[in-house]
Amino acid sequence: MTFRSYLTVVGPLAILLTVAPPVRAQGAIPPAIYDTTGTAWVYATYLAVPWPKVDSLVKLERFHSAWRDRSIEMGCFLDHVFLIHQTGDEYNVLYATTYGSPRPLVPGSGVRECRQQAWEEIVPDSTLRAEIQAGLNYVNGDYKHYDRIWWVPYPN
């Protein structure tokens, strides 16, 4: 077999084998290979909040901690932290939520409803809930932010 005939037979086969697999639809969950035991998925939001508003955010923390504890009891997520970087120059506020799998990161998974139910149990008065939400919207505002998602080792 000459080299040219070899390329005629093997060339198209090599091209077929190196073509990328089809792309999944946006929002689709990868196969179970990502649902490995001993890992958790973290969704983090970093915000650049003006320092005078950070003080207001700290005052709202008492509602946040009660909501977090109730949400964990209900199984909405594994953990949720709210951190302030006191010496942060640009991004000074962090919200990070830990989930047991990537499934809650997909819209329609029921996590939003679970979190809302926990919030309504912690603050049953709808007027007070609206005031707290208005305060959070004021503090968090439309500031520069970015989100990250990653998985980490987590003992199940």
Residue, then its C-alpha position, 0 to 999 in steps of 0.5 A: m500500500t502506498f502512502r497516498s492510498y494509506l492517506t485516502v483510507v485513513g485520512p477521512l477516518a482520522i477526521l471523523l474520530t477527531v471531530a468534537p462531540p455534539v454540544r449540549a443544550q444550555g442549562a443541561i446537566p452533564p451525565a452522572i460523572y459529575d454527581t460523584t460521592g464526596t463532592a459538593w457544588v459551590y455557587a459564589t457571587y462576589l459584589a462590589v458594594p459601597w462601604p456605607k451600604v455594607d454597614s446596612l448589610v451587616k444589620l440585616e445579617r440577623f435575618h440571614s443567619a436564621w434563614r440560612d439555618r432553616s434552609i439547611e434544615m429543609g434541605c434547600f442546600l448544604d451551606h450558605v455563607f455571607l462574608i465581608h472582606q474588610t480590606g477588599d478594594e474592589y469586591n468586598v461582599l461574598y455570598a456562597t451557597t453549597y449544594g450536594s449536586p449540580r442539579p439545584l443550579v438548573p432553573g426549575s429544580g425547586v431550590r428557589e421555592c424551598r428558599q422562599q418557603a424558609w424565608e416565609e417561615i422565618v419572617p411570617d409578616s409579609t410587610l416586614r419581609a418586603e421591608i427586609q427585601a427592599g433593604l437587601n435590594y438597596v444594599n446589593g443594588d446594581y453594582k459590579h459583580y461576578d459569579r463563579i461555580w466550582w465543585v469541591p471535596y465534601p464529606n457526605 
